[in-house]
Amino acid sequence: MKRIMFVCRKNSRRSQMAEGFARTMGADQVAVTSAGLEASYVDPATVQVMDEVGIDIRKQTSQALSDFKPEDFDAVISLCGCGVNLPKDWLLRDVFEDWQLDDPEGESIDTFRQIRDAVKERVSALLKSL
């Protein structure tokens, strides 16, 4: 079973979406965690747009990357271009990708939906590649 860490700045939106999709789509194939460069909160709009596609992320929490060890993960995916800010050990996992998706914070619910759909496509491709 592959172990995936999704990372964003605050672990509030994009990485939470990715965690929800990977948990659902890769249920018996991957172990999934998400974290932020700093912990924050799970944005209610993120919960809403994930619920719209049948994925309940209400029990997910925002966590700090510093609470985890890089060697515990096979794949590290940055969703915000924050890969340049990660400690080097996180960049040296078997798989490292930097997806650089826009943060929908403060944007319309339609923007959240667009980001959600982009995250879903990338998570699907990632799961196939593992």
One Martini backbone bead per residue (centre of mass of N, CA, C, O) as a GRO file, in nm:
protein
  130
    1MET     BB    1   0.095   0.038   0.025
    2LYS     BB    2   0.057   0.360  -0.041
    3ARG     BB    3   0.193   0.677   0.079
    4ILE     BB    4   0.018   0.990   0.112
    5MET     BB    5   0.109   1.343   0.080
    6PHE     BB    6  -0.073   1.638   0.118
    7VAL     BB    7   0.024   1.981   0.034
    8CYS     BB    8  -0.018   2.299   0.195
    9ARG     BB    9  -0.028   2.580   0.359
   10LYS     BB   10  -0.321   2.521   0.549
   11ASN     BB   11  -0.512   2.276   0.515
   12SER     BB   12  -0.824   2.374   0.383
   13ARG     BB   13  -0.857   2.277   0.066
   14ARG     BB   14  -0.692   2.119  -0.157
   15SER     BB   15  -0.578   1.894   0.034
   16GLN     BB   16  -0.858   1.803   0.128
   17MET     BB   17  -0.962   1.714  -0.142
   18ALA     BB   18  -0.741   1.508  -0.206
   19GLU     BB   19  -0.790   1.328   0.035
   20GLY     BB   20  -1.084   1.254  -0.031
   21PHE     BB   21  -1.035   1.130  -0.310
   22ALA     BB   22  -0.816   0.919  -0.236
   23ARG     BB   23  -0.981   0.767  -0.025
   24THR     BB   24  -1.208   0.687  -0.229
   25MET     BB   25  -1.048   0.592  -0.499
   26GLY     BB   26  -0.800   0.438  -0.305
   27ALA     BB   27  -0.891   0.270  -0.059
   28ASP     BB   28  -0.698  -0.018  -0.107
   29GLN     BB   29  -0.413   0.140  -0.215
   30VAL     BB   30  -0.413   0.382   0.005
   31ALA     BB   31  -0.254   0.612   0.221
   32VAL     BB   32  -0.390   0.917   0.368
   33THR     BB   33  -0.259   1.256   0.390
   34SER     BB   34  -0.279   1.590   0.530
   35ALA     BB   35  -0.105   1.914   0.506
   36GLY     BB   36   0.058   2.200   0.641
   37LEU     BB   37   0.278   2.443   0.699
   38GLU     BB   38   0.010   2.508   0.846
   39ALA     BB   39  -0.234   2.510   1.058
   40SER     BB   40  -0.599   2.534   1.058
   41TYR     BB   41  -0.880   2.481   0.855
   42VAL     BB   42  -1.179   2.365   0.730
   43ASP     BB   43  -1.341   2.473   0.473
   44PRO     BB   44  -1.679   2.491   0.424
   45ALA     BB   45  -1.668   2.499   0.108
   46THR     BB   46  -1.519   2.233   0.081
   47VAL     BB   47  -1.728   2.055   0.209
   48GLN     BB   48  -1.955   2.125   0.011
   49VAL     BB   49  -1.819   2.038  -0.268
   50MET     BB   50  -1.773   1.744  -0.177
   51ASP     BB   51  -2.067   1.671  -0.111
   52GLU     BB   52  -2.171   1.708  -0.409
   53VAL     BB   53  -1.980   1.428  -0.475
   54GLY     BB   54  -2.005   1.227  -0.213
   55ILE     BB   55  -1.785   1.364  -0.006
   56ASP     BB   56  -1.694   1.324   0.332
   57ILE     BB   57  -1.485   1.574   0.528
   58ARG     BB   58  -1.566   1.642   0.831
   59LYS     BB   59  -1.326   1.458   0.981
   60GLN     BB   60  -1.126   1.636   0.883
   61THR     BB   61  -0.805   1.784   0.951
   62SER     BB   62  -0.585   2.025   1.035
   63GLN     BB   63  -0.232   1.997   0.965
   64ALA     BB   64   0.103   1.974   1.041
   65LEU     BB   65   0.389   1.878   0.888
   66SER     BB   66   0.571   1.869   1.154
   67ASP     BB   67   0.403   1.598   1.258
   68PHE     BB   68   0.582   1.461   1.035
   69LYS     BB   69   0.748   1.202   0.839
   70PRO     BB   70   0.885   1.148   0.536
   71GLU     BB   71   0.948   0.829   0.562
   72ASP     BB   72   0.619   0.765   0.574
   73PHE     BB   73   0.640   0.833   0.255
   74ASP     BB   74   0.611   0.793  -0.103
   75ALA     BB   75   0.420   1.050  -0.150
   76VAL     BB   76   0.445   1.399  -0.257
   77ILE     BB   77   0.192   1.662  -0.270
   78SER     BB   78   0.176   1.970  -0.410
   79LEU     BB   79  -0.090   2.230  -0.453
   80CYS     BB   80   0.077   2.544  -0.435
   81GLY     BB   81   0.396   2.570  -0.482
   82CYS     BB   82   0.540   2.479  -0.190
   83GLY     BB   83   0.790   2.302  -0.250
   84VAL     BB   84   1.012   2.527  -0.200
   85ASN     BB   85   0.930   2.517   0.130
   86LEU     BB   86   1.033   2.242   0.172
   87PRO     BB   87   1.190   2.015   0.309
   88LYS     BB   88   1.409   1.814   0.150
   89ASP     BB   89   1.297   1.530   0.244
   90TRP     BB   90   1.018   1.570   0.092
   91LEU     BB   91   1.151   1.576  -0.209
   92LEU     BB   92   1.281   1.256  -0.179
   93ARG     BB   93   1.069   1.092  -0.266
   94ASP     BB   94   0.959   0.877  -0.495
   95VAL     BB   95   0.723   1.097  -0.503
   96PHE     BB   96   0.714   1.427  -0.663
   97GLU     BB   97   0.465   1.691  -0.668
   98ASP     BB   98   0.368   2.016  -0.831
   99TRP     BB   99   0.051   2.150  -0.907
  100GLN     BB  100  -0.034   2.451  -0.887
  101LEU     BB  101  -0.303   2.549  -0.742
  102ASP     BB  102  -0.543   2.749  -0.685
  103ASP     BB  103  -0.675   2.945  -0.436
  104PRO     BB  104  -1.023   2.977  -0.330
  105GLU     BB  105  -1.002   3.187  -0.133
  106GLY     BB  106  -1.278   3.407  -0.140
  107GLU     BB  107  -1.435   3.270  -0.350
  108SER     BB  108  -1.644   3.125  -0.534
  109ILE     BB  109  -1.813   2.831  -0.558
  110ASP     BB  110  -1.724   2.783  -0.853
  111THR     BB  111  -1.422   2.785  -0.793
  112PHE     BB  112  -1.424   2.544  -0.606
  113ARG     BB  113  -1.527   2.348  -0.825
  114GLN     BB  114  -1.291   2.375  -1.021
  115ILE     BB  115  -1.074   2.279  -0.826
  116ARG     BB  116  -1.200   2.009  -0.756
  117ASP     BB  117  -1.188   1.894  -1.047
  118ALA     BB  118  -0.880   1.917  -1.077
  119VAL     BB  119  -0.808   1.737  -0.839
  120LYS     BB  120  -0.947   1.480  -0.934
  121GLU     BB  121  -0.782   1.436  -1.192
  122ARG     BB  122  -0.501   1.416  -1.048
  123VAL     BB  123  -0.565   1.187  -0.854
  124SER     BB  124  -0.636   0.979  -1.065
  125ALA     BB  125  -0.358   0.981  -1.206
  126LEU     BB  126  -0.191   0.908  -0.961
  127LEU     BB  127  -0.321   0.632  -0.894
  128LYS     BB  128  -0.239   0.504  -1.170
  129SER     BB  129   0.083   0.553  -1.126
  130LEU     BB  130   0.110   0.367  -0.859
   0.00000   0.00000   0.00000
